[in-house]
Amino acid sequence: MVDGWWTDIEREIDEWMSVLGDCTPAELGKHLGMSESATASLICMLAAEGKVRISRVSAADGASRAAA
């Protein structure tokens, strides 16, 4: 059941965040056994529900930055 899966993964994310504290999607994904992008997608869903806060974003290596 999808609802059961979401509850399980949400609980696992919460448990790992309690252990890790602030972390990157890659760090969290490593502990969850998921890719960074899959973990980032889950984090975005939790942020939309107000359950986590996304506090920092960085440009990827080699990414061009628009002039301010």
MOFEN-V554076 format. One record per residue. N is the residue number from 1. RES is the residue in three letters. SS is DSSP state (hx for helix, st for strand, lp for the rest). PHI is phi in radians with two decimals (none if undefined). Layout:
# MOFEN-V554076
n res ss phi
N RES SS PHI
N RES SS PHI
This chain:
# MOFEN-V554076
n res ss phi
1 MET lp none
2 VAL hx -1.09
3 ASP hx -1.03
4 GLY hx -1.10
5 TRP hx -1.09
6 TRP hx -1.10
7 THR hx -1.06
8 ASP hx -1.11
9 ILE hx -1.21
10 GLU hx -1.09
11 ARG hx -1.11
12 GLU hx -1.14
13 ILE hx -1.08
14 ASP hx -1.05
15 GLU hx -1.09
16 TRP hx -1.19
17 MET hx -1.17
18 SER hx -1.13
19 VAL hx -1.36
20 LEU hx -1.45
21 GLY lp 1.27
22 ASP lp -1.09
23 CYS lp -2.70
24 THR lp -1.56
25 PRO hx -1.00
26 ALA hx -1.14
27 GLU hx -1.12
28 LEU hx -1.13
29 GLY hx -1.04
30 LYS hx -1.01
31 HIS hx -1.32
32 LEU hx -1.48
33 GLY lp 1.33
34 MET lp -2.21
35 SER lp -1.23
36 GLU hx -1.03
37 SER hx -1.19
38 ALA hx -1.13
39 THR hx -1.14
40 ALA hx -1.06
41 SER hx -1.09
42 LEU hx -1.13
43 ILE hx -1.08
44 CYS hx -1.09
45 MET hx -1.13
46 LEU hx -1.16
47 ALA hx -1.13
48 ALA hx -1.10
49 GLU lp -1.52
50 GLY lp 1.33
51 LYS lp -1.66
52 VAL lp -2.40
53 ARG lp -2.12
54 ILE lp -1.62
55 SER lp -1.99
56 ARG lp -2.68
57 VAL lp -2.33
58 SER lp -2.16
59 ALA lp -1.23
60 ALA lp -1.17
61 ASP lp -0.95
62 GLY lp 1.40
63 ALA lp -1.29
64 SER lp -1.39
65 ARG lp -2.02
66 ALA lp -1.22
67 ALA lp -1.20
68 ALA lp -1.44
